[in-house]
Amino acid sequence: MSLKTALVSRIAERLTGEPRLLALRAKAERQRVSNGAPHVVEYFHQADDPYSHLAAQVLSAFTERFDIDLKVHLVGPPPDWAAPERERLEAYARADAETLAQKAGLAFHDPGKQPGANQRHAADAALTATITEGTFAERAPQIGDAFWNGNLTPTGEASPPSLTAAGDARRAELGHYLGATFHYGGEWYWGIDRLHYLESRLTELGARSAPGDALLFAPPPVPSTRSAPASVSGRELHYYLSFRSPYTYIAAQRAKALADAYGADLKLRFVLPMVMRGLPVPRMKSRYIAFDTAREARRLGIPFGRIADPVGRPVERGYSLIPWAREQGRGFEFCQAFLAGVWSRGIDAGSDRGMKQIVEAAGLDWQAARDIIGNDDWRMVNLLKFKDKAEYEDGRETDLSGRDAYMIYGRAVTDVLPLFGGRGIFAGDVTFLALGQVEELWDEVAIAMYPDRAAMVKMSMSPEWQEISVHRAAGLKGQLNIETVAPNGGKDSPFLAMLMGAKGDQS
């Protein structure tokens, strides 16, 4: 480990550690007492955010339990950098909020789409009035219900920025970017599932005015016993991981425990970190994530804080070993060792010394792993089935067949692949089934080569690929993507060795 890596990891450990947190809390409390100020909690509400609608429903109970001065701010949607795929994020938020509502005994039903601009304007206007009148906690839940059901009387064509400008400015000043957020004494709490941290803090400060210790939304326990009903057998739990995500690290063991408790097969799915896909992660976002992860880790008893950021080469090196680790039956163990190494042990996964520690912690052989790291033997086999007639998602009229639309994509992607170090190496029509049984043949087989999985994912997130992918979606009835990695030098594959030998004879 380099001196820089060691120094940075130690600094990160100090910044995210509990001693510093307690010191900052004590300082904030001294200042409050010195100024003779009440316990001021600032709440930021976004009218068209389902998480905000859930938070609004607990505000009355929250203010009854604690002797606080609640200051409400109305805010607009998060900036583009915080919502790069806004429609997908909105759809997920609605579905997730419906689940949270059921868990918390609150009211929210996903309408299937975001209400229009007129409804948003009406909600902003109505909520602004309640803030002025001091009735937000009482009236906001009813306004939210009407908004999500499309029952508010429109008051204009669009939502004037002036209604949320002051709230947006205050939120940015304090260092956040989302709705449904609470701020107290220098700390942020996003959503009802983080409100218990604020409740505990206020209770410790003696600000609880109502008896009892029940939480408005208690965090769920981690399953510890296998208790799945027979009907659950055969189910799969798909866990999407990023080696640069601290949330991935602290949730990994929990996901494994959940799968084990219900007898589900844990399927690991990997995504490329946001910044490696060209998406920004501003400082205010990274600061909140680090702080939030640290307190969640402390609650769960998970070591955290000695960080060696794996962005870039370390992530790529780690991902290159995943197929091999899976073959050894240690896929999850390798992922957990990598995550623990970079998020709690300060291990530099970009170095051989660091990767050796990770590999051996996973119970794997470093000598075998060293020959595989950074391999460039990634191939993606694509089995394609075309629609009879192309169907574009934007509803455009076309006379193209599904094959014709896909060929537009195919010709264009040959120019995109080299931008990410890839190339097409085979494409051919399926003519007949020589052996085996299937209900329906695929129409075409195509094979593309990439330097690694990271390059493939990066390409699929690029503007160049996004622009041409509309033709791919229009033409495909079905697709099966099969990732393959050639064995190390063909040593373990007689068939590959034979092929390579034949190629050599011809050259």
C-alpha angles and dihedrals in degrees: 000000000000121000090245093053092048092048094048093048091052091049091049090050091053095045094051097036127112096241091062091044092053091047091053091048091051090050092050091050093049090052091049093051092044091054093045089234127155124240099282117199116186117205124195116205127193112196097213096041114102092206088058090052090056092047091051090057093061098043096092092051090044094053091045092054098048136046095234141136105234114204114191124205125189113220138183129235118299118270121268093260089061093047108033092163097033100174093051091046091050092049092050092047091054093050093044093047090053089056092046090049091055091050093048099040092246132134123257132124121185107241090199095246142040115268114250131264093266091057091047091051091049091049093048091050094048093046092047089056092052091051090052091047095044093239100110097116092052100041106030095080092055092046089049092050091052092046095052090046092049093241102125118111108246115242101183148346098269142008110266110232089224090075092063103023096097092047092047091051094049093047091051091047091056092044113256140106111197138080124239089051130141123202125196131161096343097315133105128218116189118203134340092293090066096041092092089070090057092045091053092048094050091046091053089052091054094248096127109114099178124063122248136056103238115133125229090229117007118203113252119255122247111253110246105173134055104250106147119145116239091254091066095061113115094029122134130219111206112205117192112210138190117187089214095054116095088197088060089056099049093042098047098084090042091053089050091049090049092051092047093047092055099035092245126152108245110225115195116215121184132211131187115250115262097246090050087057092053095258118136123240105192121206096256090057095046091047093053092046092051093047094044093047091050094055092044089050091052091050091051095042093242120147110243143157110059091103132185104182106230096198114142120359097016091056092047091049091049094048091049090064098049099089090049093047089051090052088055091052090246102102097125092039091055093048091049092047091050093048094046090046097055098034103039109014102042093234117168102227089187091072128070090232091056095043090050089058091050095046094048092045086059091055093252134131113260094200090059093043094050091064092052103045113112095006118171097209099107117137130176116207112203121198109195134199117185131213117241089236127021116251118196119204092225090060096243118163115248141166092203121121119230090256091050092052092048091049089058086057092042094054092047096046091058086069093045098049096068090055087069099037095264137117140184113255103176143011128169143155119254107239107174143340110261098183137007135023130281133161094228133008123236115244100223143007121213129178124199129186124218131179089238143330090275091061091050093051092044090054093050090054096046123110089236092059095039090056095056098034091084088076091049091053092045094053105039123089091176140350137192117199116197119190115211133184120193115235116256105288090331091284094136097038118072089182092056091045089054091050093048090048092051090049090052092052091055096049 
